[in-house]
Amino acid sequence: MTTSDAELLAALSDLREIEDEIARLQAERLAVRVRLSEIVALRYGNRVAVPGYGTLQIRAPSVSSRWDSGALSELVRSLREQGQTELADEIEGCKKRVESEGGLAIMPEKKS
């Protein structure tokens, strides 16, 4: 591709401007959330109801776990090889299918 497609270059320029603005707004959002967290924690004991906005609460950190789909697929395969098809079918029946739409992917150049 040559860089002579003015419409493509203009659209990419527009996108870059929008993404830069989003990054600026996200940083600003984070700063405001930090300030809000400090106010809620220090003045209100980690929880406050604000009419018109709702309840603000500082939640404790948490850890969640997800199953490794590759390991589970290997387990199902192994169970089938061992003749334990009922158990393999039961485990495989717990699998959920998640679909996502395809779309344009833009991989920015790495800055050197």
Secondary structure as a PSIPRED ss2 file (coil, helix, strand):
# PSIPRED VFORMAT (PSIPRED V4.0)

   1 M C   1.000  0.000  0.000
   2 T C   1.000  0.000  0.000
   3 T C   1.000  0.000  0.000
   4 S C   1.000  0.000  0.000
   5 D C   1.000  0.000  0.000
   6 A H   0.000  1.000  0.000
   7 E H   0.000  1.000  0.000
   8 L H   0.000  1.000  0.000
   9 L H   0.000  1.000  0.000
  10 A H   0.000  1.000  0.000
  11 A H   0.000  1.000  0.000
  12 L H   0.000  1.000  0.000
  13 S H   0.000  1.000  0.000
  14 D H   0.000  1.000  0.000
  15 L H   0.000  1.000  0.000
  16 R H   0.000  1.000  0.000
  17 E H   0.000  1.000  0.000
  18 I H   0.000  1.000  0.000
  19 E H   0.000  1.000  0.000
  20 D H   0.000  1.000  0.000
  21 E H   0.000  1.000  0.000
  22 I H   0.000  1.000  0.000
  23 A H   0.000  1.000  0.000
  24 R H   0.000  1.000  0.000
  25 L H   0.000  1.000  0.000
  26 Q H   0.000  1.000  0.000
  27 A H   0.000  1.000  0.000
  28 E H   0.000  1.000  0.000
  29 R H   0.000  1.000  0.000
  30 L H   0.000  1.000  0.000
  31 A H   0.000  1.000  0.000
  32 V H   0.000  1.000  0.000
  33 R H   0.000  1.000  0.000
  34 V H   0.000  1.000  0.000
  35 R H   0.000  1.000  0.000
  36 L H   0.000  1.000  0.000
  37 S H   0.000  1.000  0.000
  38 E H   0.000  1.000  0.000
  39 I H   0.000  1.000  0.000
  40 V H   0.000  1.000  0.000
  41 A H   0.000  1.000  0.000
  42 L H   0.000  1.000  0.000
  43 R H   0.000  1.000  0.000
  44 Y H   0.000  1.000  0.000
  45 G C   1.000  0.000  0.000
  46 N C   1.000  0.000  0.000
  47 R E   0.000  0.000  1.000
  48 V E   0.000  0.000  1.000
  49 A E   0.000  0.000  1.000
  50 V E   0.000  0.000  1.000
  51 P C   1.000  0.000  0.000
  52 G C   1.000  0.000  0.000
  53 Y C   1.000  0.000  0.000
  54 G E   0.000  0.000  1.000
  55 T E   0.000  0.000  1.000
  56 L E   0.000  0.000  1.000
  57 Q E   0.000  0.000  1.000
  58 I C   1.000  0.000  0.000
  59 R C   1.000  0.000  0.000
  60 A C   1.000  0.000  0.000
  61 P C   1.000  0.000  0.000
  62 S C   1.000  0.000  0.000
  63 V C   1.000  0.000  0.000
  64 S C   1.000  0.000  0.000
  65 S C   1.000  0.000  0.000
  66 R C   1.000  0.000  0.000
  67 W C   1.000  0.000  0.000
  68 D C   1.000  0.000  0.000
  69 S H   0.000  1.000  0.000
  70 G H   0.000  1.000  0.000
  71 A H   0.000  1.000  0.000
  72 L H   0.000  1.000  0.000
  73 S H   0.000  1.000  0.000
  74 E H   0.000  1.000  0.000
  75 L H   0.000  1.000  0.000
  76 V H   0.000  1.000  0.000
  77 R H   0.000  1.000  0.000
  78 S H   0.000  1.000  0.000
  79 L H   0.000  1.000  0.000
  80 R H   0.000  1.000  0.000
  81 E H   0.000  1.000  0.000
  82 Q C   1.000  0.000  0.000
  83 G C   1.000  0.000  0.000
  84 Q C   1.000  0.000  0.000
  85 T H   0.000  1.000  0.000
  86 E H   0.000  1.000  0.000
  87 L H   0.000  1.000  0.000
  88 A H   0.000  1.000  0.000
  89 D H   0.000  1.000  0.000
  90 E H   0.000  1.000  0.000
  91 I H   0.000  1.000  0.000
  92 E H   0.000  1.000  0.000
  93 G C   1.000  0.000  0.000
  94 C C   1.000  0.000  0.000
  95 K C   1.000  0.000  0.000
  96 K C   1.000  0.000  0.000
  97 R C   1.000  0.000  0.000
  98 V C   1.000  0.000  0.000
  99 E C   1.000  0.000  0.000
 100 S C   1.000  0.000  0.000
 101 E C   1.000  0.000  0.000
 102 G C   1.000  0.000  0.000
 103 G C   1.000  0.000  0.000
 104 L C   1.000  0.000  0.000
 105 A C   1.000  0.000  0.000
 106 I C   1.000  0.000  0.000
 107 M C   1.000  0.000  0.000
 108 P C   1.000  0.000  0.000
 109 E C   1.000  0.000  0.000
 110 K C   1.000  0.000  0.000
 111 K C   1.000  0.000  0.000
 112 S C   1.000  0.000  0.000
